[in-house]
Amino acid sequence: TERFLQNDNLFSMSGNDEYQEENSIENFAYLIDSQDEEKVREIIRRGDEFKGFPPLFIAGMHTNGTWVLEKFGTKDNLSEGCPSKLTDLAEHLSLDVDPDILADYGFTPLMLAVMFGPPKSVETILNKVGKDGIKKETNKNYTASQFANCRNDDSIKKYFQVVNSYHSRQFQYKLISPTFV
């Protein structure tokens, strides 16, 4: 597949000699970085997914994705769990995640932002989802609060200090923030 950039959009040439705008994480990241509100809106409206995850999940992980969450995030679309496992996404982005977490599903945008995103995205999502969003659990009963405990970032942990006293279940796994841009 031939890939090329035209008018700041990534395109690929398929086998039938037609050029199509590429629906890739890298192209979406570029649109986030360039703050292309119209194209981001269209991707969200179409319901595109990236390695099984909707755009707002990816935006929450992106270093510069906070504006997308602020502009397009709602309590409803930021509270939903995703049925996809992290395996393909983690492999594509070279994330180092424990196999037990990779095999889980039901992650919310908050959980992914806590694990991989900037503190401002975590704050933005928390402001929109409130307590209900914090209580959400993955299929294996992990919460955003537990993921925050495993991330070596005090600016994210501070959002969950009160919540942590209610969760006694302990687990450990490696979690490394990606340089995802």
C-alpha positions, 0 to 999 in steps of 0.5 A, spaced: 500 500 500 502 506 497 502 512 503 502 519 502 501 526 505 496 531 501 493 537 504 495 535 511 491 528 510 494 522 510 492 517 504 493 510 502 492 507 495 488 501 495 489 495 490 484 498 486 488 504 484 483 509 488 486 513 494 482 514 500 484 518 506 487 513 511 483 511 518 489 510 522 491 512 529 497 516 526 492 520 522 488 521 527 493 524 532 496 528 526 488 531 526 489 532 534 495 536 533 493 540 528 487 542 532 483 540 525 476 540 529 472 539 523 475 533 521 475 530 528 468 532 529 467 527 522 471 522 525 467 522 531 460 522 528 462 516 523 463 512 529 470 510 527 475 506 531 482 505 532 484 498 534 477 497 536 477 503 540 473 510 539 476 516 537 475 519 544 478 513 548 484 515 543 484 522 544 484 521 552 491 518 551 494 523 546 499 528 549 495 534 546 488 530 546 485 534 551 481 539 547 478 534 543 475 531 550 473 538 552 469 539 545 466 533 544 466 529 550 459 528 554 458 524 560 455 519 556 460 518 551 466 518 556 462 513 561 462 508 556 466 501 556 469 499 550 468 491 548 475 491 545 481 488 549 488 492 549 492 487 546 492 490 539 492 497 541 498 496 546 502 493 540 501 498 535 503 504 540 508 499 543 505 500 550 508 495 556 502 493 559 501 486 564 498 480 560 492 480 565 490 487 563 491 486 556 486 480 556 481 485 560 476 489 556 471 494 558 476 500 559 473 507 559 476 513 556 478 515 563 481 508 564 486 509 558 487 517 560 489 515 567 494 509 564 497 513 558 494 520 558 496 527 560 493 529 567 489 535 564 485 529 560 484 525 566 481 532 569 477 533 563 474 527 563 473 526 571 469 533 570 464 530 565 463 523 568 463 525 575 463 519 581 459 515 576 465 514 571 470 513 577 466 507 579 466 503 572 469 497 572 473 493 567 470 485 566 476 483 571 473 489 576 479 494 575 477 501 576 481 508 574 483 509 581 487 502 581 490 504 575 492 511 577 495 507 583 500 503 578 502 510 574 508 513 577 505 520 576 502 524 582 499 529 578 494 523 576 494 520 583 491 526 586 485 525 583 483 519 586 486 519 593 479 520 596 476 514 592 482 509 593 480 509 601 474 505 598 478 500 594 483 495 598 484 490 592 491 490 590 495 488 584 501 490 580 503 491 573 508 494 569 505 501 565 509 505 561 506 512 558 507 512 551 510 517 547 504 517 543 504 523 538 
